[in-house]
Amino acid sequence: MRAFNHVVNTGKAFYWGTSEWNADEIATAWRYADKLGLIGPLMEQPQYNMLYREKMEQEYVGLFEQNGMGATTYSPLKVGILTGKYNDGIPEDSRLANSKDGWTKSMNEKFGDADWQKQIGVVKKIKVFSFSFPNGSSRVE
């Protein structure tokens, strides 16, 4: 907490935040910040998408309101799963097939496991639909 505040107080950052902390950890950080007269975290960076909504929609709601926090989310397309491009396996020209970094390798190891298959199953059920506006124009979603 003191290190984060030092960075803010010396002008190297405007604020500090957390990434993938749970609500209890953030609340504890705020308790210490209040106790020590320090700046608490002003934002959280959670994963948030159609397949992973719980933290944002359940765990953080009261905490964000209480402390005036915001969020900057990551993985809105669930590492590409929500695009449908992995519905039939990993395409040869995809980042998941070609990248050699540790994170991508760990994603490759998850390919085909029960959680992956469950997510692909949800994506396969998502249908393309179109609707018409009163002015006669249409839109595909």
N, C-alpha and C positions, 0 to 999 in steps of 0.2 A: 504494500500500500504506500509506504513512504517512497519507494523507488518510482512508482507511477506518478505520485504527486511531484516528485523532483523533476521529472520530465515535463510535466505541465507547468510547474512554477518557473522553470528556466526557459520557457518559450519553445521547447522542442515539439510540443504537441498542444492542442487545444483542450483535449479531454482524453480519457482512457476508457476502455471497455473490455469486455470479456468475450470469449468465444467458446461455445459449447459448455459453459458452466451450468450447473443445475440451479434451480431457484434458491435452494438452501445456501449454496456457496455464495451466490450474489447477495442474499440477505445478510449473510455473515460479513461480507466485505462492507456493506453499508453500515452495519452496526459498528465495526471498527473505525470506519471513516468518521462517523458521527462522534464516537468516543474520543478519537484523537484529533478532531478538527481538520480532517483531510477531505479531499474530493473523492467521492465514491465513483464507481463505474457508471457511465452515462449511457452506455449502449451494450447490447448483447448481440453476438453474431451466431445465431443458430441455423441449422439446416431447416428449411421450410419448403415444402412442396405438397402436391396432392397426396403423396404416399407417406409423408412424415409431417404431421401437423400438431401432434400432441403438445410438445413443449410450448410452441407459440400460442396455441389456442386454449390451453388449460393451465400449464404450469406457471407461465410468466404474466398472465393478465393482471392479477392483483399487484404483483411485484412492480411491474412497469408503471402502473397508475400511482402506486404509493411513492415511488422514488423518481418519477418523471423521466424514466428511461425510454430509450427508443431501441430500434432493432435495425440491423442491416443483415439480411439473410443471405444464405448461399445455397447452391444446388437446387435452383427452382425447377430444373428438369431432371432431377435425381440422377446425376451423372450421365444424362442422355437416355435413360430408360424411358422417360415419359415421351420422348420423340417417337418411339416405336421402332427405332433403327436396330434394336437388339432383340426384337420379337422372334426372329428366326436364327439367332446366333450372333456372333461377333463378326461384323463385316471386315474383310481383309484390309480395306482402306480406312478403317476407323482409328481414332487415337487409342482406343482400348486395345486394339490389335498391334499397334506399332510403337507406342511409347515405351521406353525402358525405365522410366522413373519408378521409385519405390511405391508410390501411391497407386499408379496404374497397375503395377504388378499385383498389388494386394487386391485390387478390384477384379483382375483376371482370375485370381484364386477363388473369388466368390461366385464367379460365373457358373451357373447351373445348380448352385446350392438351393436349399428349400426356400430361403428368403428371396433369393433372386427369382426363382420360378413363380413364387407368389406375386411378386411385383409385376413380372411380365404378364401373368394371368390377368391382373387388374388392367394393365395397359391394353391388352387385347380386347377387353370388354368396352373400352372407350370408343364411342362411335362418332363419326363425323356427322354433323347435322347442319342444316341451313334453315334460316327463317327469313320471313319477309317483314319489312317495316311498313307502316301505314302508307308511306309515300310511294310504295311499290318497289323500292330498292331491296336487295337481298344481301345476305351475308352468310359465309360458311365459317363454322366454328369447329 
